[in-house]
Amino acid sequence: MKFALNLFVIAFLTALALAAAPERQVIVSYPNDTPVSVLEQAKAAIVKAGGIIEHEYNIIKGFAAKAPAKALETVHTLGAKYNVLIEDDQVVHTNDDDEIV
């Protein structure tokens, strides 16, 4: 009986771990005239939701993060007045790798 209960608990915890919200790698950026407090609110929302701020940019007003979709919805809502841009972080190429020059 005790073995069955332990097995059930392990199965339940495994199911919870697998059901965790998927995270996205994103770059969040704002226009230059956006108040710093808006960026700080966005970063705080991501961290509060269990996300990670991976890099803060100096050239643009923005940051890279890994965050659950729900946190990104919050960031979008907080930054709607300031035209926040949330885009997937991905590798960008300047030329076609298959092209022979």
C-alpha positions in Angstrom: 0.0 0.0 0.0 2.8 2.4 0.9 4.6 1.6 -2.4 1.4 2.4 -4.4 1.0 5.7 -2.6 4.6 6.7 -3.3 4.2 5.7 -6.9 1.1 7.8 -7.2 2.9 10.8 -5.7 5.8 10.5 -8.0 3.5 10.2 -11.0 1.5 13.2 -9.9 4.6 15.3 -9.5 6.0 14.2 -12.8 2.7 15.2 -14.5 2.9 18.7 -12.8 6.4 19.2 -14.0 5.5 18.3 -17.6 2.5 20.6 -17.5 4.5 23.7 -16.6 4.0 26.6 -19.0 6.4 26.6 -21.9 8.9 29.4 -22.0 9.9 31.6 -24.9 13.3 33.2 -25.7 12.4 36.8 -26.6 13.8 40.3 -27.1 11.7 43.0 -25.6 12.3 46.5 -26.9 10.7 50.0 -26.5 11.0 53.3 -28.2 13.8 55.6 -26.8 11.4 58.0 -25.1 9.9 55.2 -22.9 10.4 55.8 -19.2 12.9 53.5 -17.5 10.2 52.6 -14.9 8.2 50.9 -17.7 11.2 48.6 -18.4 11.7 47.9 -14.7 8.0 46.9 -14.4 8.3 44.6 -17.4 11.5 42.9 -16.0 9.9 42.6 -12.6 6.8 40.9 -14.1 9.0 38.4 -15.9 11.1 37.5 -12.9 8.0 37.3 -10.7 6.5 34.7 -13.2 9.7 32.6 -13.0 11.4 34.0 -16.1 15.0 35.1 -16.5 16.4 38.4 -17.8 19.3 37.2 -19.8 20.7 40.4 -21.2 20.0 44.2 -20.9 20.9 46.2 -24.0 22.5 49.6 -24.0 22.2 50.5 -27.6 18.4 50.0 -27.7 16.0 50.4 -24.8 15.3 46.7 -24.2 16.4 43.3 -22.9 16.5 39.6 -23.7 14.6 37.2 -21.6 13.3 33.7 -21.2 9.8 33.8 -19.9 6.4 32.0 -19.7 3.8 33.2 -22.2 1.6 34.5 -19.4 4.4 36.9 -18.3 4.8 38.1 -21.8 1.1 38.9 -22.0 1.6 41.0 -18.8 4.6 42.8 -20.4 2.6 43.5 -23.5 -0.3 45.0 -21.4 2.1 47.1 -19.3 3.9 48.4 -22.4 0.9 48.9 -24.8 0.9 52.6 -24.3 4.6 52.8 -25.2 4.5 50.5 -28.3 6.4 47.6 -26.7 7.9 45.1 -29.3 8.2 41.5 -28.2 9.9 39.3 -30.7 11.3 35.8 -30.6 15.1 35.7 -30.1 16.6 33.9 -33.0 19.7 33.5 -35.1 19.8 36.0 -38.0 22.0 35.5 -41.1 23.3 38.3 -43.3 23.7 36.0 -46.3 22.5 32.7 -47.7 24.7 29.9 -46.3 24.2 27.8 -49.4 25.3 30.5 -51.8 28.8 30.1 -53.2 30.6 33.4 -53.6 
